[in-house]
Amino acid sequence: MTVTIYHNPDCGTSRNTLAMIRNAGIEPTVIEYLQSPPSRDVLMAMIANAGLSVHEAIREKAHPSTRSGLPIRRSATTSFSKPC
């Protein structure tokens, strides 16, 4: 099995997730996304492969509209179909 984690070493959740993967005996490919952010195409593919809309993939806890109290609007541009 190949595992890739987009990791933020300053994030406790990310560190815990990386530790759980390693404790399972898997050495993942670690990409520190703040230093090497994924391209738009890679993000679109990851979201589509997960079966999510962009809205569903956003971590609302950290989303600017959540902090401001504004609702996150859904639109036709916030969902992707799986690539062919």
C-alpha positions as CSV (number, residue, x, y, z in Angstrom):
1,M,0.0,0.0,0.0
2,T,1.3,3.5,-0.9
3,V,0.3,6.3,1.5
4,T,0.8,10.0,1.0
5,I,0.1,12.5,3.7
6,Y,0.0,16.3,3.1
7,H,1.5,17.3,6.5
8,N,1.8,20.4,8.6
9,P,4.4,19.7,11.3
10,D,3.0,22.6,13.4
11,C,-0.5,21.0,13.5
12,G,-1.2,18.5,16.3
13,T,-3.8,16.7,14.3
14,S,-1.4,16.2,11.4
15,R,1.4,15.0,13.7
16,N,-1.0,12.6,15.4
17,T,-2.2,11.3,12.0
18,L,1.3,10.8,10.8
19,A,2.2,8.9,14.1
20,M,-0.9,6.6,13.6
21,I,0.2,5.8,10.1
22,R,3.7,5.0,11.2
23,N,2.5,3.0,14.2
24,A,0.5,0.9,11.7
25,G,3.9,-0.1,10.1
26,I,3.5,2.2,7.1
27,E,6.1,4.7,6.1
28,P,4.2,7.3,4.1
29,T,5.4,9.8,1.6
30,V,5.3,13.0,3.6
31,I,4.6,16.3,1.7
32,E,4.8,19.4,3.8
33,Y,2.1,21.3,2.0
34,L,3.0,24.7,3.3
35,Q,6.4,24.4,1.7
36,S,5.2,22.4,-1.4
37,P,1.5,23.1,-1.9
38,P,-0.4,20.8,-4.3
39,S,-1.4,22.3,-7.7
40,R,-5.0,23.1,-8.4
41,D,-5.2,20.0,-10.6
42,V,-3.9,17.8,-7.8
43,L,-6.4,19.3,-5.3
44,M,-9.3,18.8,-7.7
45,A,-8.2,15.2,-8.3
46,M,-7.9,14.5,-4.5
47,I,-11.3,16.0,-3.8
48,A,-12.9,14.1,-6.7
49,N,-11.3,10.8,-5.7
50,A,-12.6,11.2,-2.2
51,G,-16.1,11.7,-3.6
52,L,-16.4,15.1,-2.0
53,S,-17.5,18.6,-3.2
54,V,-15.1,21.4,-2.5
55,H,-17.4,22.6,0.2
56,E,-17.3,19.3,1.9
57,A,-13.5,19.2,1.7
58,I,-13.0,22.5,3.4
59,R,-12.1,22.3,7.0
60,E,-14.9,24.7,8.2
61,K,-13.3,25.1,11.7
62,A,-10.5,27.0,10.0
63,H,-12.5,28.6,7.1
64,P,-12.5,32.4,7.2
65,S,-16.3,32.6,6.8
66,T,-16.7,30.4,9.9
67,R,-14.6,32.8,11.9
68,S,-16.5,35.8,10.6
69,G,-19.9,34.2,11.1
70,L,-20.7,34.4,7.4
71,P,-22.2,31.3,5.7
72,I,-20.3,29.3,3.2
73,R,-22.2,29.6,-0.1
74,R,-22.5,26.6,-2.4
75,S,-22.4,27.1,-6.1
76,A,-22.1,25.1,-9.2
77,T,-18.4,25.8,-9.2
78,T,-17.8,24.1,-5.9
79,S,-18.2,20.5,-6.9
80,F,-16.3,18.4,-9.3
81,S,-17.2,15.2,-11.0
82,K,-14.6,12.4,-11.1
83,P,-12.1,12.8,-13.9
84,C,-12.3,10.3,-16.8
